[in-house]
């Protein structure tokens, strides 16, 4: 195992983590922006007003993107397990 291989393997794992988290983080960002604008316009500073919509948006994103995320994760895991003998050498 060379240092280049380890760095490449770690980079691929980080890219996978970013791809898996991007839909939920994107939904949370959009909802936070909308709620922040509404709070600034109405001057309502209620903490639950920011927390509950973000949770709902993240659950909706998870339900919407779960098949894609699962397919991506399964293909990555299968690729790692297929190449495991070459990794061990």
C-alpha positions in Angstrom: 0.0 0.0 0.0 1.6 3.2 -1.1 0.9 6.6 0.4 -0.7 7.7 -2.9 -3.2 4.8 -2.7 -4.1 5.6 0.8 -4.6 9.3 0.0 -6.7 8.4 -3.0 -8.8 5.9 -1.0 -9.4 8.5 1.7 -10.3 11.2 -0.9 -12.8 8.8 -2.5 -14.4 8.1 0.9 -14.6 11.8 1.7 -16.2 12.5 -1.7 -18.8 9.7 -0.9 -19.6 11.3 2.4 -20.1 14.7 0.8 -22.3 13.2 -1.9 -24.4 11.4 0.7 -24.8 14.5 2.9 -25.3 17.1 0.2 -29.1 16.7 -0.4 -30.0 17.0 3.3 -27.6 19.9 3.9 -28.9 21.7 0.8 -32.5 21.4 1.9 -31.6 22.6 5.4 -29.7 25.5 3.9 -32.6 26.6 1.8 -35.1 26.3 4.7 -32.8 28.2 7.0 -32.5 31.0 4.5 -36.3 31.2 4.0 -36.9 31.1 7.8 -34.2 33.7 8.4 -35.8 36.1 5.9 -39.2 35.6 7.4 -37.8 36.2 10.9 -36.0 39.3 9.8 -39.2 40.6 8.1 -41.5 39.9 10.9 -39.1 40.4 13.8 -40.2 37.1 15.4 -37.2 35.5 17.1 -38.6 32.1 18.2 -36.1 29.3 18.4 -38.5 26.6 17.5 -39.4 28.5 14.4 -35.9 27.7 13.0 -35.5 24.2 14.4 -38.7 22.5 13.4 -38.8 23.4 9.7 -35.2 22.3 9.3 -35.9 18.9 10.8 -38.9 18.5 8.6 -36.9 19.5 5.5 -34.1 17.1 6.4 -36.6 14.2 6.8 -38.2 15.1 3.5 -34.8 15.2 1.8 -33.9 11.9 3.3 -37.2 10.3 2.1 -36.8 11.8 -1.3 -33.1 11.0 -1.9 -32.9 7.7 0.1 -33.1 5.4 -3.0 -30.3 7.3 -4.7 -28.2 7.5 -1.6 -28.6 3.8 -0.9 -27.7 2.9 -4.5 -24.6 5.1 -4.3 -23.5 3.6 -1.0 -24.1 0.0 -2.1 -22.1 0.5 -5.3 -19.3 2.0 -3.4 -19.3 -0.8 -0.8 -19.4 -3.4 -3.5 -16.5 -1.8 -5.4 -14.4 -1.7 -2.2 -15.2 -5.3 -1.3 -14.5 -6.5 -4.9 -11.1 -4.8 -4.8 -10.3 -6.0 -1.2 -7.8 -8.6 -2.3 -5.8 -6.1 -4.2 -5.9 -3.7 -1.3 -4.4 -6.3 1.1 -1.4 -7.0 -1.1 
